[in-house]
Amino acid sequence: METMSGSALLLFVPACFALNMAFGPNNLLSLTYGLREGVRTAVMASSGRLVAFALMIALTALGVGAVLAASETAFSFLKWLGAAYLIWLGVRILKGGAAIDAPAATVRRPLKALALQEFWTAIGNPKAILIFTAFLPQFIEPGAYWLSFAIVGAIFLALEVVAVFVYSVLGHRLNRLSRNGRVFGWLNRLSGVTMIGFGIALLFTRKAS
């Protein structure tokens, strides 16, 4: 029974990591958590998105992902729900009620709340299920279907942790700049506006025909 060949693995890993590193809503959260809460908390909070992605990978393996990708109604429902959440989250960031608070603040948001924010941000993005449905099956060996899916899924999640670490470290480095009130204000506004931008962009996303 064959699993992923070495050549397929060499192609999969860099292509997969490029997807993991793409700047999107969840990586923006890692950046801001790293700035505000520190690298360790940002990485731990990413457990929320990892659970969401693991569910999506499982659904893709079971064939449900293809059904959702083919359903215009399901895609539109997830798209509007996800966009509304991202826009709401961006507004909260702009108001100082989420992701980034004043650097001088001593209150830290509970890790559970940060992880849930990661989870809902990931699960509400229909583009993720489309990526899994279109990308992962290309590296599946028909003769070892479930084992292949387990391997590519595990690699994706492991590389996602690496991406989280990179973005959270970058955010932590920006922490020095955030000690300047004016610079912090700009970072806060940029984070909120970017999140809202992701939400608006999601509204214009079309399901591949």
N, CA, C and O of each residue as an XYZ file, in Angstrom:
836
protein
N       0.854     -1.199      0.000
C       0.000      0.000      0.000
C       0.882      1.239      0.000
O       1.644      1.449      0.944
N       0.794      2.070     -1.049
C       1.640      3.239     -1.197
C       1.044      4.432     -0.478
O      -0.172      4.621     -0.452
N       1.931      5.242      0.110
C       1.529      6.524      0.660
C       2.168      7.614     -0.189
O       2.501      7.370     -1.349
N       2.345      8.803      0.358
C       2.951      9.893     -0.403
C       4.380      9.558     -0.789
O       5.173      9.130      0.050
N       4.708      9.751     -2.060
C       6.076      9.523     -2.507
C       6.949     10.697     -2.065
O       6.453     11.765     -1.708
N       8.270     10.465     -2.101
C       9.187     11.522     -1.708
C       9.079     12.747     -2.591
O       9.152     13.875     -2.104
N       8.904     12.531     -3.902
C       8.793     13.661     -4.832
C       7.519     14.460     -4.591
O       7.524     15.688     -4.677
N       6.420     13.754     -4.286
C       5.161     14.432     -3.994
C       5.286     15.246     -2.714
O       4.752     16.350     -2.612
N       5.993     14.691     -1.745
C       6.189     15.382     -0.471
C       7.010     16.645     -0.660
O       6.715     17.678     -0.060
N       8.056     16.563     -1.508
C       8.900     17.720     -1.777
C       8.118     18.831     -2.473
O       8.438     20.008     -2.309
N       7.112     18.473     -3.235
C       6.262     19.458     -3.901
C       5.206     19.994     -2.942
O       4.889     21.183     -2.951
N       4.660     19.094     -2.108
C       3.563     19.466     -1.218
C       3.996     20.444     -0.134
O       3.309     21.435      0.115
N       5.121     20.177      0.511
C       5.526     20.975      1.678
C       5.699     22.462      1.347
O       5.102     23.292      2.032
N       6.485     22.838      0.332
C       6.613     24.277      0.051
C       5.321     24.918     -0.433
O       5.029     26.064     -0.092
N       4.539     24.176     -1.234
C       3.265     24.726     -1.708
C       2.309     24.929     -0.539
O       1.598     25.930     -0.466
N       2.306     23.964      0.367
C       1.446     24.045      1.540
C       1.876     25.200      2.437
O       1.038     25.962      2.920
N       3.176     25.326      2.657
C       3.675     26.376      3.554
C       3.369     27.765      2.990
O       3.148     28.711      3.746
N       3.358     27.881      1.666
C       2.995     29.158      1.054
C       1.556     29.521      1.418
O       1.251     30.686      1.671
N       0.672     28.518      1.443
C      -0.715     28.751      1.860
C      -0.774     29.119      3.339
O      -1.521     30.017      3.728
N       0.013     28.429      4.163
C       0.026     28.708      5.601
C       0.491     30.136      5.890
O      -0.026     30.795      6.791
N       1.463     30.600      5.123
C       2.058     31.914      5.373
C       1.277     33.067      4.747
O       1.544     34.231      5.048
N       0.321     32.755      3.882
C      -0.452     33.816      3.235
C      -1.109     34.706      4.299
O      -1.673     34.211      5.275
N      -1.026     36.015      4.095
C      -1.564     36.951      5.081
C      -3.081     36.988      4.975
O      -3.639     37.415      3.964
N      -3.730     36.539      6.024
C      -5.183     36.510      6.072
C      -5.659     36.846      7.470
O      -4.853     37.211      8.325
N      -6.964     36.728      7.719
C      -7.527     37.107      9.022
C      -6.881     36.400     10.207
O      -6.575     37.044     11.210
N      -6.666     35.090     10.113
C      -6.093     34.373     11.250
C      -4.637     34.764     11.501
O      -4.223     34.901     12.652
N      -3.865     34.943     10.439
C      -2.482     35.360     10.636
C      -2.409     36.792     11.161
O      -1.467     37.148     11.869
N      -3.393     37.604     10.819
C      -3.470     38.943     11.401
C      -3.708     38.842     12.908
O      -3.144     39.615     13.682
N      -4.543     37.891     13.319
C      -4.772     37.688     14.748
C      -3.475     37.271     15.442
O      -3.173     37.760     16.530
N      -2.705     36.370     14.822
C      -1.436     35.950     15.420
C      -0.489     37.132     15.562
O       0.218     37.255     16.562
N      -0.478     37.993     14.563
C       0.373     39.182     14.599
C      -0.019     40.086     15.778
O       0.838     40.551     16.529
N      -1.320     40.324     15.922
C      -1.781     41.220     16.972
C      -1.696     40.576     18.352
O      -1.398     41.256     19.334
N      -1.949     39.289     18.434
C      -1.786     38.599     19.722
C      -0.320     38.616     20.148
O      -0.009     38.783     21.327
N       0.580     38.439     19.172
C       1.998     38.481     19.488
C       2.413     39.846     19.993
O       3.251     39.954     20.888
N       1.830     40.887     19.426
C       2.127     42.244     19.843
C       1.610     42.509     21.255
O       2.313     43.074     22.092
N       0.386     42.097     21.498
C      -0.280     42.458     22.753
C      -0.049     41.443     23.869
O       0.167     41.826     25.019
N      -0.092     40.140     23.534
C      -0.080     39.110     24.567
C       1.237     38.346     24.676
O       1.517     37.720     25.698
N       2.051     38.403     23.604
C       3.296     37.659     23.609
C       3.229     36.426     22.727
O       2.148     35.949     22.380
N       4.394     35.918     22.371
C       4.490     34.792     21.435
C       3.819     33.537     21.993
O       3.070     32.867     21.282
N       4.079     33.220     23.246
C       3.541     31.985     23.835
C       2.014     31.977     23.798
O       1.401     30.980     23.416
N       1.410     33.087     24.195
C      -0.055     33.163     24.197
C      -0.616     33.107     22.788
O      -1.644     32.472     22.552
N       0.057     33.773     21.843
C      -0.401     33.771     20.449
C      -0.393     32.363     19.882
O      -1.332     31.956     19.197
N       0.672     31.620     20.170
C       0.763     30.242     19.671
C      -0.298     29.365     20.322
O      -0.915     28.545     19.642
N      -0.524     29.520     21.629
C      -1.531     28.726     22.318
C      -2.932     29.068     21.815
O      -3.778     28.184     21.677
N      -3.176     30.344     21.544
C      -4.489     30.760     21.048
C      -4.785     30.178     19.682
O      -5.948     30.010     19.314
N      -3.733     29.865     18.919
C      -3.931     29.311     17.577
C      -4.565     27.927     17.616
O      -4.970     27.406     16.577
N      -4.657     27.325     18.796
C      -5.336     26.030     18.911
C      -6.761     26.122     18.382
O      -7.313     25.139     17.887
N      -7.352     27.309     18.490
C      -8.711     27.503     17.979
C      -8.795     27.295     16.485
O      -9.687     26.605     15.993
N      -7.855     27.899     15.756
C      -7.871     27.733     14.302
C      -7.469     26.321     13.901
O      -7.979     25.788     12.915
N      -6.558     25.710     14.658
C      -6.131     24.349     14.330
C      -7.296     23.374     14.443
O      -7.433     22.466     13.623
N      -8.136     23.562     15.461
C      -9.336     22.722     15.599
C     -10.246     22.938     14.398
O     -10.764     21.977     13.828
N     -10.444     24.197     14.012
C     -11.313     24.504     12.869
C     -10.765     23.884     11.585
O     -11.518     23.293     10.811
N      -9.461     24.016     11.356
C      -8.860     23.462     10.145
C      -8.895     21.933     10.164
O      -9.102     21.302      9.127
N      -8.693     21.340     11.339
C      -8.763     19.873     11.442
C     -10.164     19.387     11.079
O     -10.311     18.370     10.401
N     -11.188     20.105     11.524
C     -12.568     19.756     11.168
C     -12.783     19.862      9.663
O     -13.416     18.998      9.056
N     -12.251     20.925      9.066
C     -12.402     21.114      7.624
C     -11.686     20.017      6.840
O     -12.202     19.530      5.835
N     -10.507     19.634      7.298
C      -9.767     18.563      6.630
C     -10.527     17.251      6.728
O     -10.588     16.490      5.763
N     -11.113     16.983      7.907
C     -11.899     15.765      8.092
C     -13.118     15.768      7.176
O     -13.453     14.746      6.577
N     -13.789     16.932      7.069
C     -14.953     17.040      6.189
C     -14.553     16.827      4.734
O     -15.281     16.195      3.968
N     -13.396     17.357      4.360
C     -12.897     17.167      2.993
C     -12.636     15.693      2.718
O     -12.986     15.184      1.654
N     -12.020     15.009      3.677
C     -11.729     13.581      3.519
C     -13.007     12.767      3.384
O     -13.049     11.784      2.644
N     -14.049     13.177      4.100
C     -15.324     12.458      4.055
C     -16.149     12.810      2.817
O     -17.179     12.192      2.550
N     -15.688     13.803      2.072
C     -16.414     14.208      0.863
C     -17.399     15.325      1.093
O     -17.994     15.836      0.144
N     -17.584     15.719      2.362
C     -18.540     16.794      2.665
C     -18.024     18.124      2.136
O     -18.798     18.990      1.729
N     -16.676     18.277      2.150
C     -16.092     19.511      1.646
C     -16.459     19.763      0.200
O     -16.744     20.898     -0.181
N     -16.456     18.713     -0.611
C     -16.809     18.862     -2.021
C     -18.277     19.254     -2.179
O     -18.628     20.031     -3.067
N     -19.123     18.713     -1.319
C     -20.551     19.049     -1.363
C     -20.750     20.518     -1.008
O     -21.507     21.226     -1.672
N     -20.057     20.980      0.060
C     -20.172     22.376      0.455
C     -19.624     23.301     -0.628
O     -20.185     24.363     -0.898
N     -18.522     22.883     -1.240
C     -17.917     23.700     -2.287
C     -18.829     23.806     -3.504
O     -18.826     24.821     -4.200
N     -19.607     22.759     -3.760
C     -20.486     22.742     -4.927
C     -21.819     23.433     -4.659
O     -22.535     23.782     -5.598
N     -22.156     23.632     -3.391
C     -23.449     24.220     -3.036
C     -23.350     25.739     -2.974
O     -22.653     26.292     -2.123
N     -24.052     26.408     -3.884
C     -24.059     27.869     -3.904
C     -24.688     28.424     -2.638
O     -24.231     29.436     -2.106
N     -25.748     27.757     -2.147
C     -26.433     28.226     -0.953
C     -25.540     28.130      0.280
O     -25.444     29.079      1.059
N     -24.883     26.975      0.457
C     -24.008     26.782      1.610
C     -22.818     27.735      1.554
O     -22.423     28.301      2.573
N     -22.249     27.912      0.361
C     -21.118     28.805      0.211
C     -21.504     30.244      0.548
O     -20.776     30.945      1.252
N     -22.662     30.676      0.036
C     -23.111     32.046      0.286
C     -23.403     32.271      1.762
O     -23.092     33.326      2.314
N     -24.006     31.262      2.399
C     -24.316     31.373      3.823
C     -23.043     31.553      4.640
O     -22.963     32.444      5.486
N     -22.037     30.695      4.384
C     -20.775     30.796      5.105
C     -20.060     32.105      4.774
O     -19.435     32.716      5.641
N     -20.157     32.525      3.524
C     -19.478     33.751      3.098
C     -20.028     34.966      3.838
O     -19.257     35.771      4.361
N     -21.333     35.106      3.889
C     -21.950     36.252      4.555
C     -21.742     36.206      6.061
O     -21.508     37.232      6.700
N     -21.831     35.009      6.614
C     -21.618     34.862      8.050
C     -20.171     35.206      8.411
O     -19.919     35.931      9.374
N     -19.227     34.680      7.630
C     -17.818     34.951      7.885
C     -17.469     36.412      7.685
O     -16.714     36.985      8.470
N     -18.014     37.021      6.634
C     -17.729     38.430      6.364
C     -18.267     39.317      7.483
O     -17.600     40.255      7.921
N     -19.474     39.011      7.936
C     -20.073     39.796      9.029
C     -19.219     39.709     10.289
O     -19.033     40.700     10.996
N     -18.699     38.503     10.563
C     -17.872     38.333     11.764
C     -16.567     39.111     11.648
O     -16.154     39.762     12.607
N     -15.913     39.054     10.491
C     -14.648     39.761     10.305
C     -14.837     41.271     10.401
O     -14.010     41.967     10.992
N     -15.918     41.775      9.825
C     -16.190     43.216      9.883
C     -16.475     43.633     11.330
O     -15.980     44.659     11.795
N     -17.273     42.830     12.034
C     -17.562     43.103     13.445
C     -16.287     43.089     14.272
O     -16.097     43.941     15.141
N     -15.407     42.118     14.003
C     -14.149     42.004     14.726
C     -13.262     43.212     14.437
O     -12.619     43.745     15.342
N     -13.227     43.642     13.174
C     -12.439     44.819     12.819
C     -12.923     46.069     13.522
O     -12.118     46.887     13.966
N     -14.236     46.222     13.626
C     -14.806     47.377     14.332
C     -14.435     47.333     15.810
O     -14.122     48.361     16.410
N     -14.472     46.138     16.391
C     -14.081     45.988     17.803
C     -12.622     46.369     18.016
O     -12.283     47.017     19.006
N     -11.760     45.967     17.088
C     -10.344     46.318     17.200
C     -10.174     47.835     17.127
O      -9.402     48.416     17.890
N     -10.900     48.471     16.203
C     -10.808     49.923     16.073
C     -11.270     50.628     17.346
O     -10.753     51.684     17.711
N     -12.250     50.028     18.011
C     -12.756     50.613     19.257
C     -11.917     50.218     20.468
O     -12.158     50.687     21.580
N     -10.916     49.339     20.241
C     -10.058     48.928     21.346
C     -10.627     47.809     22.180
O     -10.134     47.552     23.278
N     -11.673     47.119     21.681
C     -12.312     46.079     22.481
C     -11.856     44.677     22.156
O     -12.363     43.718     22.737
N     -10.912     44.528     21.242
C     -10.449     43.180     20.885
C      -8.996     43.238     20.464
O      -8.394     44.308     20.375
N      -8.447     42.062     20.208
C      -7.096     41.852     19.680
C      -6.024     42.772     20.247
O      -5.125     42.290     20.936
N      -6.082     44.085     19.985
C      -5.050     44.979     20.471
C      -5.669     45.983     21.421
O      -6.614     46.684     21.060
N      -5.147     46.057     22.622
C      -5.542     47.075     23.582
C      -4.340     47.969     23.844
O      -3.254     47.726     23.320
N      -4.531     48.982     24.639
C      -3.428     49.886     24.957
C      -2.297     49.124     25.611
O      -2.547     48.290     26.481
N      -1.053     49.384     25.218
C       0.068     48.654     25.758
C       0.194     48.764     27.258
O       0.709     47.853     27.907
N      -0.273     49.869     27.823
C      -0.131     50.068     29.257
C      -1.144     49.276     30.054
O      -1.037     49.175     31.276
N      -2.130     48.714     29.369
C      -3.179     47.989     30.084
C      -2.617     46.748     30.748
O      -1.754     46.077     30.182
N      -3.092     46.440     31.927
C      -2.603     45.277     32.658
C      -3.531     44.088     32.510
O      -3.158     42.955     32.814
N      -4.744     44.351     32.041
C      -5.715     43.273     31.918
C      -5.442     42.464     30.663
O      -5.278     43.023     29.578
N      -5.396     41.183     30.809
C      -5.195     40.288     29.668
C      -6.481     39.528     29.402
O      -7.162     39.091     30.329
N      -6.805     39.376     28.135
C      -8.000     38.621     27.782
C      -7.745     37.145     28.033
O      -6.631     36.665     27.823
N      -8.777     36.412     28.485
C      -8.593     34.969     28.740
C      -8.168     34.245     27.475
O      -8.611     34.571     26.373
N      -7.297     33.251     27.653
C      -6.808     32.473     26.519
C      -7.972     31.821     25.770
O      -7.948     31.725     24.543
N      -8.980     31.378     26.502
C     -10.140     30.744     25.866
C     -10.823     31.699     24.894
O     -11.247     31.292     23.812
N     -10.929     32.977     25.282
C     -11.572     33.961     24.409
C     -10.755     34.174     23.139
O     -11.316     34.311     22.052
N      -9.428     34.203     23.277
C      -8.560     34.378     22.111
C      -8.649     33.173     21.177
O      -8.703     33.324     19.956
N      -8.664     31.970     21.769
C      -8.756     30.747     20.972
C     -10.095     30.678     20.238
O     -10.144     30.268     19.078
N     -11.171     31.075     20.899
C     -12.495     31.073     20.262
C     -12.528     32.079     19.113
O     -13.142     31.826     18.076
N     -11.871     33.210     19.300
C     -11.806     34.208     18.229
C     -11.085     33.627     17.020
O     -11.496     33.845     15.881
N     -10.006     32.886     17.274
C      -9.287     32.202     16.190
C     -10.187     31.171     15.521
O     -10.220     31.072     14.295
N     -10.919     30.402     16.329
C     -11.782     29.343     15.794
C     -12.851     29.922     14.868
O     -13.009     29.466     13.735
N     -13.583     30.927     15.350
C     -14.684     31.468     14.559
C     -14.191     32.203     13.318
O     -14.860     32.210     12.285
N     -13.018     32.819     13.426
C     -12.440     33.479     12.254
C     -12.103     32.452     11.175
O     -12.321     32.700      9.989
N     -11.573     31.299     11.586
C     -11.214     30.253     10.617
C     -12.435     29.538     10.066
O     -12.548     29.337      8.856
N     -13.343     29.156     10.943
C     -14.495     28.340     10.532
C     -15.465     29.142      9.672
O     -16.236     28.569      8.902
N     -15.429     30.478      9.806
C     -16.359     31.308      9.047
C     -15.844     31.719      7.691
O     -16.483     32.511      6.999
N     -14.685     31.189      7.295
C     -14.100     31.544      6.003
C     -14.295     30.404      5.006
O     -13.574     29.408      5.073
N     -15.252     30.525      4.083
C     -15.510     29.433      3.127
C     -14.358     29.201      2.163
O     -14.279     28.145      1.536
N     -13.451     30.191      2.037
C     -12.302     30.009      1.154
C     -11.401     28.889      1.662
O     -10.718     28.233      0.876
N     -11.400     28.669      2.982
C     -10.556     27.613      3.552
C     -11.011     26.237      3.079
O     -10.192     25.415      2.665
N     -12.310     25.988      3.139
C     -12.819     24.674      2.730
C     -12.589     24.473      1.230
O     -12.368     23.349      0.778
N     -12.642     25.566      0.459
C     -12.369     25.461     -0.979
C     -10.902     25.103     -1.221
O     -10.585     24.317     -2.113
N     -10.010     25.691     -0.414
C      -8.578     25.387     -0.544
C      -8.316     23.921     -0.223
O      -7.594     23.232     -0.943
N      -8.915     23.458      0.872
C      -8.718     22.059      1.248
C      -9.277     21.122      0.180
O      -8.660     20.111     -0.154
N     -10.441     21.464     -0.349
C     -11.088     20.610     -1.342
C     -10.306     20.575     -2.659
O     -10.245     19.539     -3.322
N      -9.711     21.706     -3.031
C      -9.004     21.776     -4.309
C      -7.542     21.363     -4.201
O      -6.970     20.832     -5.154
N      -6.935     21.608     -3.035
C      -5.492     21.424     -2.913
C      -5.092     20.053     -2.364
O      -4.298     19.348     -2.988
N      -5.622     19.677     -1.228
C      -5.181     18.446     -0.571
C      -5.381     17.181     -1.408
O      -4.477     16.346     -1.461
N      -6.546     17.007     -2.070
C      -6.754     15.762     -2.828
C      -5.721     15.511     -3.925
O      -5.551     14.376     -4.370
N      -5.027     16.572     -4.363
C      -4.020     16.381     -5.408
C      -2.846     15.527     -4.935
O      -2.097     14.987     -5.749
N      -2.691     15.408     -3.620
C      -1.544     14.678     -3.067
C      -1.969     13.393     -2.357
O      -1.213     12.825     -1.570
N      -3.192     12.947     -2.648
C      -3.721     11.742     -2.012
C      -3.485     10.527     -2.903
O      -3.776     10.560     -4.099
N      -2.956      9.456     -2.317
C      -2.777      8.188     -3.030
C      -4.070      7.380     -2.902
O      -4.455      7.020     -1.790
N      -4.747      7.086     -4.016
C      -6.017      6.351     -3.958
C      -5.917      5.029     -3.199
O      -6.869      4.622     -2.534
N      -4.779      4.366     -3.296
C      -4.628      3.081     -2.628
C      -4.428      3.180     -1.134
O      -4.514      2.181     -0.420
N      -4.161      4.389     -0.658
C      -3.984      4.609      0.791
C      -4.687      5.918      1.151
O      -4.087      6.833      1.714
N      -5.963      5.980      0.814
C      -6.735      7.223      0.902
C      -6.691      7.843      2.293
O      -6.278      8.991      2.450
N      -7.113      7.091      3.296
C      -7.222      7.649      4.643
C      -5.871      7.970      5.244
O      -5.713      8.993      5.912
N      -4.885      7.102      5.012
C      -3.549      7.360      5.533
C      -2.937      8.586      4.868
O      -2.281      9.394      5.526
N      -3.153      8.721      3.564
C      -2.630      9.885      2.841
C      -3.249     11.168      3.365
O      -2.552     12.161      3.568
N      -4.562     11.150      3.584
C      -5.239     12.340      4.099
C      -4.736     12.684      5.493
O      -4.571     13.857      5.830
N      -4.492     11.653      6.305
C      -3.976     11.889      7.650
C      -2.600     12.537      7.592
O      -2.292     13.432      8.379
N      -1.774     12.079      6.652
C      -0.414     12.609      6.528
C      -0.426     14.059      6.049
O       0.215     14.916      6.658
N      -1.152     14.342      4.957
C      -1.163     15.713      4.434
C      -1.855     16.656      5.414
O      -1.468     17.817      5.546
N      -2.881     16.152      6.099
C      -3.560     16.972      7.095
C      -2.643     17.319      8.248
O      -2.614     18.462      8.703
N      -1.889     16.330      8.728
C      -0.963     16.553      9.840
C       0.145     17.526      9.430
O       0.540     18.388     10.215
N       0.643     17.384      8.196
C       1.686     18.298      7.714
C       1.149     19.720      7.623
O       1.825     20.670      8.020
N      -0.072     19.867      7.099
C      -0.678     21.195      6.993
C      -0.781     21.848      8.363
O      -0.411     23.011      8.526
N      -1.278     21.110      9.347
C      -1.463     21.674     10.687
C      -0.123     22.000     11.335
O      -0.003     23.006     12.035
N       0.891     21.156     11.109
C       2.221     21.421     11.671
C       2.821     22.693     11.068
O       3.404     23.512     11.778
N       2.670     22.846      9.749
C       3.189     24.043      9.090
C       2.392     25.280      9.499
O       2.928     26.388      9.514
N       1.119     25.093      9.829
C       0.302     26.204     10.307
C       0.841     26.735     11.635
O       0.842     27.942     11.875
N       1.296     25.829     12.490
C       1.894     26.239     13.764
C       3.159     27.054     13.515
O       3.410     28.042     14.206
N       3.957     26.640     12.525
C       5.167     27.386     12.174
C       4.794     28.799     11.711
O       5.436     29.772     12.104
N       3.758     28.908     10.876
C       3.307     30.210     10.395
C       2.829     31.082     11.551
O       3.124     32.276     11.604
N       2.092     30.477     12.473
C       1.630     31.203     13.660
C       2.826     31.758     14.432
O       2.822     32.916     14.851
N       3.835     30.934     14.613
C       5.025     31.353     15.355
C       5.709     32.534     14.662
O       6.107     33.496     15.319
N       5.846     32.460     13.342
C       6.505     33.534     12.585
C       5.741     34.844     12.757
O       6.344     35.878     13.043
N       4.425     34.808     12.586
C       3.628     36.028     12.694
C       3.597     36.564     14.123
O       3.625     37.778     14.328
N       3.540     35.678     15.105
C       3.497     36.130     16.495
C       4.836     36.745     16.917
O       4.865     37.710     17.681
N       5.945     36.183     16.418
C       7.266     36.760     16.695
C       7.363     38.149     16.067
O       7.885     39.081     16.678
N       6.851     38.278     14.832
C       6.852     39.579     14.165
C       6.035     40.583     14.981
O       6.446     41.729     15.164
N       4.877     40.138     15.467
C       4.052     41.010     16.294
C       4.762     41.410     17.574
O       4.677     42.559     18.009
N       5.462     40.460     18.173
C       6.188     40.735     19.409
C       7.300     41.757     19.173
O       7.559     42.608     20.023
N       7.954     41.667     18.012
C       8.995     42.644     17.665
C       8.390     44.043     17.515
O       9.027     45.043     17.844
N       7.158     44.100     17.016
C       6.485     45.393     16.857
C       6.074     45.987     18.202
O       5.702     47.158     18.287
N       6.146     45.170     19.249
C       5.741     45.620     20.574
C       6.550     46.836     21.019
O       6.029     47.717     21.703
N       7.825     46.882     20.629
C       8.657     48.023     21.008
C       8.128     49.311     20.410
O       8.116     50.358     21.057
N       7.685     49.212     19.146
C       7.114     50.395     18.507
C       5.815     50.808     19.173
O       5.510     51.995     19.286
N       5.036     49.794     19.620
C       3.711     50.082     20.177
C       3.790     50.826     21.502
O       2.779     51.338     21.982
N       4.986     50.893     22.104
C       5.116     51.631     23.354
C       4.991     53.132     23.116
O       4.718     53.902     24.038
N       5.191     53.526     21.881
C       4.941     54.905     21.498
C       3.446     55.028     21.197
O       2.933     54.369     20.293
N       2.755     55.871     21.955
C       1.304     55.970     21.830
C       0.827     56.265     20.424
O      -0.171     55.706     19.970
N       1.544     57.149     19.731
C       1.125     57.516     18.367
C       1.283     56.328     17.426
O       0.391     56.043     16.627
N       2.428     55.625     17.519
C       2.661     54.461     16.667
C       1.641     53.370     16.983
O       1.114     52.721     16.079
N       1.367     53.175     18.275
C       0.371     52.177     18.661
C      -0.985     52.481     18.047
O      -1.672     51.585     17.558
N      -1.365     53.759     18.078
C      -2.656     54.139     17.513
C      -2.760     53.768     16.046
O      -3.796     53.293     15.580
N      -1.650     53.999     15.313
C      -1.648     53.656     13.899
C      -1.711     52.146     13.691
O      -2.415     51.669     12.800
N      -0.977     51.395     14.509
C      -1.014     49.940     14.404
C      -2.413     49.414     14.700
O      -2.900     48.503     14.031
N      -3.048     49.996     15.706
C      -4.397     49.577     16.075
C      -5.381     49.833     14.936
O      -6.186     48.969     14.587
N      -5.302     51.036     14.364
C      -6.214     51.382     13.269
C      -5.949     50.520     12.039
O      -6.879     50.074     11.367
N      -4.660     50.291     11.753
C      -4.305     49.466     10.594
C      -4.835     48.045     10.761
O      -5.347     47.455      9.810
N      -4.713     47.496     11.965
C      -5.215     46.150     12.232
C      -6.723     46.076     12.041
O      -7.227     45.158     11.394
N      -7.442     47.041     12.604
C      -8.902     47.041     12.490
C      -9.372     47.212     11.058
O     -10.262     46.499     10.596
N      -8.761     48.173     10.354
C      -9.152     48.438      8.966
C      -8.838     47.233      8.082
O      -9.621     46.885      7.198
N      -7.687     46.595      8.324
C      -7.316     45.416      7.540
C      -8.316     44.288      7.752
O      -8.708     43.619      6.796
N      -8.732     44.071      9.004
C      -9.707     43.023      9.284
C     -11.035     43.312      8.589
O     -11.659     42.409      8.031
N     -11.460     44.565      8.624
C     -12.690     44.953      7.919
C     -12.520     44.731      6.418
O     -13.441     44.285      5.734
N     -11.316     45.053      5.914
C     -11.027     44.835      4.496
C     -11.141     43.375      4.109
O     -11.649     43.046      3.037
N     -10.659     42.484      5.001
C     -10.798     41.053      4.739
C     -12.281     40.668      4.651
O     -12.682     39.882      3.793
N     -13.077     41.236      5.550
C     -14.507     40.927      5.548
C     -15.184     41.384      4.269
O     -15.981     40.652      3.682
N     -14.862     42.603      3.837
C     -15.452     43.133      2.600
C     -14.997     42.314      1.400
O     -15.796     42.009      0.515
N     -13.700     41.953      1.367
C     -13.182     41.145      0.266
C     -13.897     39.803      0.198
O     -14.174     39.286     -0.884
N     -14.193     39.247      1.369
C     -14.873     37.957      1.416
C     -16.261     38.037      0.788
O     -16.735     37.077      0.180
N     -16.911     39.203      0.943
C     -18.237     39.378      0.350
C     -18.200     39.259     -1.164
O     -19.191     38.861     -1.778
N     -17.070     39.599     -1.775
C     -16.949     39.579     -3.230
C     -16.345     38.267     -3.737
O     -16.122     38.096     -4.936
N     -16.084     37.348     -2.809
C     -15.542     36.051     -3.215
C     -16.604     35.234     -3.925
O     -17.734     35.121     -3.448
N     -16.250     34.677     -5.042
C     -17.168     33.835     -5.804
C     -16.726     32.383     -5.755
O     -15.532     32.086     -5.768
N     -17.671     31.508     -5.701
C     -17.372     30.064     -5.712
C     -16.888     29.674     -7.096
O     -17.490     30.033     -8.108
N     -15.786     28.929     -7.122
C     -15.268     28.475     -8.408
C     -16.301     27.599     -9.111
O     -16.899     26.710     -8.504
N     -16.499     27.866    -10.394
C     -17.491     27.094    -11.147
C     -16.896     25.788    -11.636
O     -17.582     25.003    -12.290
